């Protein structure tokens, strides 16, 4: 009877240990995915500022063209950095969506983040 009790206790302790490890893994996954998402949100904010800076430069080049100070080619070329920065912003947004999905999976579904508000 004592041997049977010891075997049951050992099995119970092993199940408790597995459960505790599963909980720790789940908490770690949520923390890691949440941190990654926050990092991507911060990167997005900085990228949005870069987009605005290149747009400002592009608008200045367009204004210079309108005043006859530069060629149409120079004004058009000023759009290239804007397009590149906008593409980077879109790529970052897609990474944020994928990371949000990972966070939702870590939380077991049902997580809804508040929308990111662009600062102007």
C-alpha positions in Angstrom: 0.0 0.0 0.0 2.8 2.4 0.9 4.6 1.6 -2.4 1.3 2.3 -4.3 1.0 5.7 -2.4 4.6 6.6 -3.3 4.0 5.8 -6.9 0.9 7.9 -7.0 2.7 10.8 -5.3 5.5 10.6 -7.8 3.1 10.6 -10.7 1.2 13.5 -9.2 4.4 15.5 -8.6 5.5 14.9 -12.2 2.1 16.1 -13.5 2.3 19.2 -11.4 5.9 19.9 -12.6 4.8 19.5 -16.2 1.8 21.9 -15.6 4.0 24.4 -13.9 6.5 24.3 -16.8 3.7 24.7 -19.3 2.5 27.8 -17.4 6.0 29.3 -17.3 6.4 28.6 -21.0 3.1 30.3 -21.8 4.0 33.4 -19.6 7.4 33.6 -21.3 5.8 33.4 -24.8 3.4 36.2 -24.0 6.2 38.3 -22.6 8.5 37.7 -25.5 5.7 38.3 -28.1 4.4 41.4 -26.3 7.9 42.9 -26.1 8.5 42.2 -29.8 5.2 43.9 -30.7 6.0 46.9 -28.6 9.4 47.1 -30.3 7.8 47.0 -33.7 5.3 49.7 -32.6 8.2 51.9 -31.6 10.0 51.2 -34.9 6.8 52.1 -36.8 6.6 55.4 -35.0 10.1 56.3 -36.0 9.6 55.1 -39.5 6.5 57.3 -39.8 8.6 60.2 -38.8 11.1 59.3 -41.5 8.3 59.2 -44.1 7.2 62.6 -43.1 10.7 64.0 -43.3 11.2 62.6 -46.8 7.7 64.0 -47.8 8.8 67.4 -46.6 12.0 67.2 -48.7 9.9 66.1 -51.7 7.4 69.0 -51.2 10.3 71.4 -51.1 11.8 70.0 -54.3 8.3 70.2 -56.0 8.0 73.9 -54.8 11.5 74.6 -56.2 10.4 73.1 -59.5 7.2 75.2 -59.5 9.3 78.3 -59.1 11.7 77.3 -61.8 14.6 76.7 -59.5 15.1 73.0 -60.4 14.3 70.7 -63.2 11.3 68.4 -63.4 13.8 65.5 -63.2 15.1 66.7 -59.8 11.5 67.1 -58.5 10.6 63.7 -59.7 13.8 62.1 -58.2 12.9 63.6 -54.9 9.9 61.2 -54.8 12.1 58.1 -54.8 13.2 58.4 -51.1 9.5 59.0 -50.2 8.5 55.8 -52.0 11.3 53.8 -50.4 10.4 55.0 -46.9 6.7 54.3 -47.5 7.6 50.8 -48.6 9.6 50.3 -45.4 6.6 51.5 -43.4 4.4 49.0 -45.2 6.8 46.2 -44.6 7.0 47.2 -40.9 3.2 47.2 -40.7 3.1 43.7 -42.1 5.6 42.5 -39.5 3.4 44.2 -36.8 0.4 42.3 -38.0 2.2 39.0 -38.0 3.6 39.7 -34.5 0.1 40.6 -33.3 -1.1 37.2 -34.5 1.8 35.5 -32.6 0.8 37.4 -29.5 -2.9 36.4 -29.9 -1.8 32.8 -30.3 0.3 33.1 -27.1 -2.7 34.4 -25.2 -4.9 31.7 -26.5 -6.8 34.0 -28.9 -9.2 36.7 -28.2 -6.6 39.4 -27.6 -7.5 42.8 -29.1 -4.8 45.5 -29.2 -5.8 49.2 -29.1 -5.2 50.8 -32.5 -1.9 52.7 -33.0 -2.6 56.4 -33.4 -0.3 58.2 -35.7 1.2 61.4 -34.2 1.1 64.3 -36.5 
